[in-house]
């Protein structure tokens, strides 16, 4: 191991230069005009895997953007790690808010600024470099490794989902190593062991058959905006609890060990509120802020529209009003069941003066990995070795649907070993990645291969 670590520490500058090459490719998956850039990024990943020493590297065509696969299966009797990541990135708008151009990687204060720096090019590149270090020093890996790198994570991973379900033998493994999450705080080695799921709904309320003059008709028919607002207000009670009957039936309760772990983390609610510019935090009574974000279900209105929304005044009584409502789910809630409960309840509380239509837009299952799983234990040791500190554990409030697909179809536990920070502007202007964390991630990846091989 010492040779591997020395090699990694001796090649830091080279790794950064190669990462810059990767970040210069504008691989924006959602914009059709970047289709050729998507292939350029896939080719870059493919070439780097081959250079690292990975075998059977191929670019796999899909109905959308290509997948990149590669493996090294020459360690008989040893476990197999599947390493996942994505080479696609978010759009860069609004471009005028970037301090430096989004696809011209720039280093400031030990951080590299570019679209995709932390989400996910910098993080997936760490694993390619850790594998390379083994081949350059030991001419082999301590276990078997497979890579699957996609180009559609930012648009839902639809084609990877299909590929996984149709290629379970090809992707068969003992654990899935993923770096697309965050550290709890700078310099603190962190493992994420739980992700929330999602049920995303659209509610459309219709009143009169056309927009009306609010003076001539106001007071005679129900205003869909008013009615929709009343409906939304009934979805949460004064204690922040969701009022949908049966909503909490399957919620997995937090264990005492988890609550104690959360309390031990260096988190300040006052600092959190100040950073967000609010005078007081809000949420479900009886739970801390971290518990609310990571381990309790929530319901939020993400958008509401109808009537006149331009500048100035227009006295209109609208025909329709629409709201987007998301519910973050926790183990063991089922998004399909929650969708049905939501639909039923909305129709129950909608007055007869309007009609309502509920559309199920999106769903994702929550997931939790036991802290006692062998892969989690190995990852915790690896991160501690890299950082020189004890690894902490956290859950994540968001969702990564493909993680659930991997776990269910491949029957293997995921390891969410993220090295980014939630403050690094992923999806926003001036996205960046701490280069110290980038280097520690390469070390952590190398240590994980060693630990899990045992």
C-alpha positions in Angstrom: 0.0 0.0 0.0 2.8 2.4 0.8 4.0 2.4 -2.9 0.4 3.2 -4.0 0.0 6.0 -1.6 3.4 7.5 -2.4 2.5 7.4 -6.1 -0.8 9.2 -5.5 0.9 11.9 -3.4 3.6 12.4 -6.0 1.2 12.9 -8.9 -1.2 15.5 -7.5 -0.3 18.2 -10.1 -0.7 15.7 -13.0 -4.1 14.7 -11.7 -5.3 18.3 -11.6 -4.1 18.9 -15.2 -6.0 15.9 -16.4 -9.1 16.9 -14.5 -8.9 20.3 -16.2 -9.1 18.5 -19.6 -12.2 16.7 -18.5 -13.8 19.8 -17.2 -13.3 21.7 -20.5 -15.7 19.4 -22.2 -19.2 21.0 -22.1 -21.1 17.8 -21.6 -24.5 19.2 -20.9 -26.9 16.3 -21.3 -30.2 18.1 -21.4 -29.3 20.4 -24.4 -29.4 18.7 -27.9 -26.7 21.1 -29.3 -24.2 19.4 -27.0 -24.6 15.9 -28.3 -21.1 15.8 -29.8 -19.7 17.0 -26.5 -21.4 14.1 -24.8 -19.5 11.7 -27.1 -16.3 13.7 -26.5 -16.7 13.2 -22.7 -17.5 9.5 -23.1 -14.4 9.1 -25.2 -12.3 10.9 -22.6 -13.5 8.6 -19.9 -12.9 5.6 -22.1 -9.4 6.6 -22.9 -8.6 7.3 -19.2 -9.9 3.9 -18.1 -7.7 2.2 -20.7 -4.6 4.3 -19.7 -5.3 3.4 -16.0 -5.1 -0.3 -16.8 -8.8 -1.3 -17.0 -9.7 -4.0 -19.6 -12.7 -4.6 -21.8 -13.4 -0.9 -22.0 -16.4 -0.1 -24.3 -18.7 2.8 -25.2 -22.2 1.5 -25.1 -24.8 3.2 -27.3 -28.3 3.9 -25.7 -31.4 5.6 -26.9 -29.8 8.7 -25.5 -26.2 9.4 -24.4 -23.7 6.6 -24.3 -22.5 4.6 -21.3 -18.9 3.8 -20.6 -18.1 0.3 -19.3 -14.8 -1.3 -18.3 -13.6 -4.0 -15.9 -10.6 -5.9 -14.5 -11.6 -9.3 -13.3 -8.2 -11.0 -12.6 -8.4 -11.4 -8.8 -10.0 -14.9 -8.4 -11.5 -15.4 -4.9 -11.7 -11.7 -4.2 -14.8 -9.5 -4.1 -15.9 -7.3 -7.0 -16.5 -3.5 -6.7 -18.7 -1.7 -9.2 -17.7 1.9 -9.5 -20.4 4.3 -10.7 -20.4 7.9 -11.7 -21.6 10.3 -14.4 -19.8 12.5 -17.0 -22.8 14.8 -17.8 -23.3 18.2 -16.2 -26.0 20.8 -15.6 -26.6 23.8 -17.9 -24.6 26.9 -16.9 -27.3 29.6 -16.9 -27.2 32.3 -15.7 -23.8 32.7 -17.4 -23.4 36.3 -16.2 -23.1 35.2 -12.6 -19.9 33.1 -13.3 -16.7 34.8 -12.1 -14.7 32.7 -14.6 -16.1 30.9 -17.7 -17.8 27.6 -16.7 -15.7 25.4 -19.1 -12.4 27.1 -18.5 -11.2 25.5 -15.2 -9.8 28.1 -12.9 -8.0 27.5 -9.6 -8.7 30.1 -6.8 -7.9 29.6 -3.1 -7.2 25.8 -3.5 -10.5 25.2 -5.3 -11.1 24.4 -9.0 -14.0 26.3 -10.5 -15.9 24.8 -13.5 -19.2 23.2 -14.3 -19.0 19.6 -13.2 -16.1 20.1 -10.9 -17.8 18.6 -7.9 -20.9 17.1 -9.6 -19.6 14.6 -10.7 -16.5 14.8 -12.9 -14.0 15.6 -10.1 -15.5 12.8 -7.9 -15.6 10.0 -10.5 -12.1 10.9 -11.7 -10.8 10.2 -8.3 -11.6 6.5 -8.7 -9.9 6.2 -12.1 -6.7 7.7 -10.7 -6.7 5.4 -7.6 -7.0 2.3 -9.9 -4.2 3.7 -12.0 -2.0 4.1 -9.0 -2.3 0.4 -8.3 -1.3 -0.6 -11.8 1.6 1.8 -12.0 3.1 0.4 -8.7 1.8 -3.1 -8.2 0.7 -4.1 -11.7 -2.5 -5.4 -10.4 -5.5 -4.6 -8.2 -6.3 -6.2 -4.8 -9.8 -7.2 -6.0 -12.0 -7.2 -9.1 -13.3 -3.9 -10.4 -16.0 -2.8 -12.8 -16.8 0.7 -14.0 -20.1 2.0 -15.3 -20.1 5.7 -16.1 -23.2 7.3 -17.6 -24.1 10.5 -19.4 -27.7 11.0 -18.2 -27.7 11.4 -14.4 -28.7 15.0 -14.7 -31.8 14.0 -16.7 -32.9 11.0 -14.8 -30.7 8.1 -15.7 -33.5 6.5 -17.8 -31.3 4.6 -20.2 -28.9 3.4 -17.4 -32.0 2.2 -15.5 -32.9 0.0 -18.5 -29.3 -1.2 -19.0 -28.9 -2.3 -15.4 -32.2 -4.3 -15.5 -31.1 -6.0 -18.7 -27.5 -6.7 -17.7 -27.4 -7.9 -14.2 -24.9 -10.6 -14.9 -22.5 -8.1 -16.6 -22.7 -5.7 -13.6 -22.8 -8.4 -10.9 -20.8 -7.2 -7.9 -20.4 -7.3 -4.1 -20.8 -3.6 -3.6 -21.3 -0.4 -5.6 -18.9 2.5 -4.9 -20.4 5.9 -5.6 -19.0 9.4 -5.1 -21.8 11.8 -5.9 -22.7 13.0 -2.4 -21.1 15.3 0.2 -18.9 15.5 3.2 -20.7 16.7 6.3 -18.2 19.6 6.6 -14.7 20.5 5.2 -12.0 18.0 6.3 -14.5 15.6 7.9 -14.5 12.0 6.4 -18.1 11.1 5.8 -20.2 8.3 4.7 -23.8 8.7 3.6 -25.9 5.7 4.4 -29.4 6.8 3.6 -31.2 8.7 0.9 -34.8 10.0 0.9 -37.2 9.0 -1.8 -39.7 11.3 -3.6 -43.3 11.5 -4.7 -43.8 14.5 -7.0 -47.4 15.6 -7.8 -49.1 18.3 -9.8 -52.5 19.5 -8.7 -54.7 21.4 -11.2 -57.9 23.2 -9.9 -60.4 24.4 -12.5 -63.3 26.8 -11.8 -65.2 28.6 -14.6 -64.8 27.6 -18.2 -62.8 30.8 -19.0 -60.9 33.7 -17.3 -63.4 36.2 -15.9 -63.5 39.9 -15.0 -63.0 39.9 -11.2 -65.4 42.9 -10.8 -68.2 41.4 -12.9 -67.9 37.9 -11.6 -66.0 38.0 -8.3 -68.0 36.7 -5.4 -70.3 34.6 -7.6 -67.9 31.7 -8.4 -64.9 30.1 -6.7 -61.5 31.5 -7.6 -59.2 28.5 -8.4 -56.2 30.3 -6.9 -58.0 30.9 -3.6 -59.3 27.4 -3.5 -55.9 25.8 -4.4 -54.3 27.9 -1.6 -56.9 26.6 0.8 -56.2 23.0 -0.3 -52.4 23.4 0.2 -52.9 24.9 3.6 -54.7 21.8 4.8 -51.8 19.5 3.9 -49.8 20.4 7.0 -51.0 21.0 10.6 -49.6 23.6 13.0 -46.9 21.2 14.2 -45.5 20.6 10.8 -47.1 17.2 10.5 -48.5 16.0 7.1 -52.2 15.5 7.4 -52.7 12.8 4.7 -54.3 9.8 6.3 -52.0 6.8 6.3 -49.0 8.9 5.3 -46.8 7.8 8.2 -47.8 4.2 8.4 -44.6 2.8 7.0 -42.1 5.3 8.2 -38.9 3.7 9.7 -38.2 5.4 13.0 -34.8 6.6 13.9 -32.8 4.4 16.3 -31.3 5.8 19.4 -27.8 5.2 17.9 -28.7 7.2 14.8 -30.1 10.1 16.9 -27.0 10.1 19.1 -24.8 10.1 16.0 -26.6 13.1 14.6 -26.3 15.0 17.9 -22.5 14.3 17.9 -22.0 16.1 14.6 -20.6 19.6 14.7 -23.8 21.3 13.6 -25.2 24.7 14.8 -28.8 25.5 14.1 -28.1 29.2 14.7 -25.3 29.2 12.1 -27.5 27.2 9.7 -30.4 29.7 10.0 -28.0 32.7 9.6 -26.5 31.2 6.5 -30.0 30.9 5.0 -31.0 34.4 6.0 -33.9 33.4 8.2 -34.5 34.4 11.8 -36.0 31.1 12.9 -36.0 27.6 11.5 -39.2 25.6 10.9 -40.3 22.0 10.7 -42.0 19.0 12.3 -42.2 19.3 16.1 -40.1 16.9 18.2 -37.2 16.6 15.8 -33.9 18.4 15.3 -33.1 20.1 12.0 -30.8 17.3 10.9 -33.4 14.7 11.7 -36.0 16.6 9.7 -33.7 16.9 6.7 -32.3 13.4 6.7 -34.8 11.0 8.3 -38.3 12.5 8.3 -40.7 12.8 5.4 -41.7 16.3 4.2 -44.2 18.0 2.0 -43.5 21.2 0.1 -45.2 23.3 -2.6 -42.5 23.8 -5.2 -44.4 26.1 -7.5 -47.9 27.7 -7.9 -49.2 29.5 -10.9 -52.4 30.7 -12.4 -54.1 34.0 -13.5 -52.0 37.1 -14.3 -48.4 37.1 -13.2 -46.9 39.9 -15.3 -46.0 43.4 -14.2 -48.7 45.8 -13.4 -52.3 44.9 -12.7 -55.0 42.8 -14.5 -58.2 42.2 -12.6 -58.8 38.6 -13.7 -60.5 35.7 -12.0 -58.6 32.8 -13.5 -60.2 29.6 -14.9 -57.3 27.4 -13.6 -54.6 27.3 -11.0 -51.8 24.7 -10.7 -49.4 23.7 -8.0 -46.3 21.4 -8.0 -46.0 19.5 -4.7 -43.1 17.2 -3.7 -43.0 14.8 -0.8 -39.6 13.5 0.4 -40.0 10.0 1.6 -38.0 7.9 4.1 -37.5 4.1 4.5 -39.8 2.2 4.2 -42.3 4.4 2.4 -43.4 3.5 -1.1 -43.8 6.4 -3.6 -46.6 4.5 -5.5 -48.6 4.1 -2.2 -48.0 7.7 -1.2 -49.1 8.9 -4.6 -52.5 7.1 -4.2 -52.9 8.4 -0.7 -52.2 12.0 -1.8 -54.6 11.7 -4.8 -57.4 10.4 -2.6 -56.9 13.0 0.1 -56.8 16.0 -2.3 -60.1 14.9 -3.8 -61.6 14.6 -0.4 -60.7 18.1 0.7 -61.5 19.8 -2.6 -64.8 21.7 -2.5 -67.6 21.0 -5.0 -67.3 24.5 -6.4 -64.3 23.5 -8.5 -62.9 20.3 -10.2 -59.4 19.0 -9.4 -57.0 16.8 -11.4 -53.9 15.2 -9.7 -51.0 14.0 -11.9 -48.2 11.8 -10.6 -45.0 13.3 -12.2 -42.2 11.5 -10.6 -41.3 9.0 -7.9 -38.2 7.6 -6.3 -37.7 5.0 -3.6 -35.7 5.8 -0.4 -32.8 3.6 0.6 -30.8 2.9 3.7 -27.6 0.8 4.1 -27.0 -0.9 7.4 -24.0 0.6 9.2 -22.9 -3.0 10.0 -22.5 -3.9 6.3 -19.0 -5.1 5.3 -18.7 -2.5 2.6 -19.7 0.3 4.9 -17.2 -0.8 7.5 -14.5 -1.0 4.9 -15.3 2.4 3.6 -15.3 4.0 7.1 -11.8 2.6 7.7 -10.6 3.8 4.3 -11.9 7.3 4.8 -10.3 7.4 8.3 -7.0 6.3 6.9 -7.1 9.0 4.2 -8.1 11.9 6.4 -6.5 10.8 9.6 -9.8 11.3 11.5 -12.7 9.2 12.6 -15.4 8.8 9.9 -18.8 10.2 10.6 -22.1 9.0 9.3 -25.0 11.0 7.8 -28.1 10.6 5.7 -28.9 12.8 2.7 -32.2 14.7 2.3 -32.2 14.3 -1.5 -32.7 11.3 -3.8 -30.5 9.4 -6.3 -32.9 7.0 -8.0 -30.3 4.9 -9.7 -28.8 4.0 -6.4 -32.0 2.2 -5.5 -32.0 0.4 -8.9 -28.4 -0.8 -8.4 -29.2 -2.1 -4.9 -32.4 -3.9 -5.9 -31.3 -5.4 -9.2 -27.7 -6.3 -8.3 -28.5 -7.3 -4.7 -25.5 -5.4 -3.4 -25.1 -2.6 -0.9 -24.1 0.8 -2.1 -21.3 2.8 -0.6 -21.9 6.6 -0.8 -18.4 8.0 -0.3 -18.8 11.6 -1.4 -16.0 14.1 -1.3 -17.9 17.2 -2.3 -19.5 19.9 -0.2 -23.1 21.1 -0.4 -21.7 24.6 -0.4 -19.8 24.1 -3.6 -22.5 25.5 -5.9 -23.4 22.3 -7.7 -26.1 23.1 -10.2 -25.4 26.9 -9.7 -23.0 29.4 -11.1 -19.4 29.2 -9.8 -19.5 25.4 -9.1 -16.2 24.3 -7.6 -14.4 21.5 -5.9 -11.9 21.6 -3.0 -8.6 20.2 -4.5 -7.5 18.9 -1.1 -10.7 16.8 -0.9 -10.0 15.7 -4.5 -6.6 14.4 -3.4 -8.0 12.8 -0.2 -10.7 11.2 -2.4 -8.1 9.4 -4.5 -6.4 8.2 -1.4 -9.7 7.1 0.2 -10.6 5.2 -3.0 -7.2 3.4 -2.9 -7.6 2.6 0.7 -11.2 1.3 0.1 -10.0 -1.2 -2.6 -7.4 -2.4 0.0 -9.9 -2.7 2.9 -12.7 -4.3 1.0 -10.3 -6.9 -0.6 -9.8 -8.2 2.9 
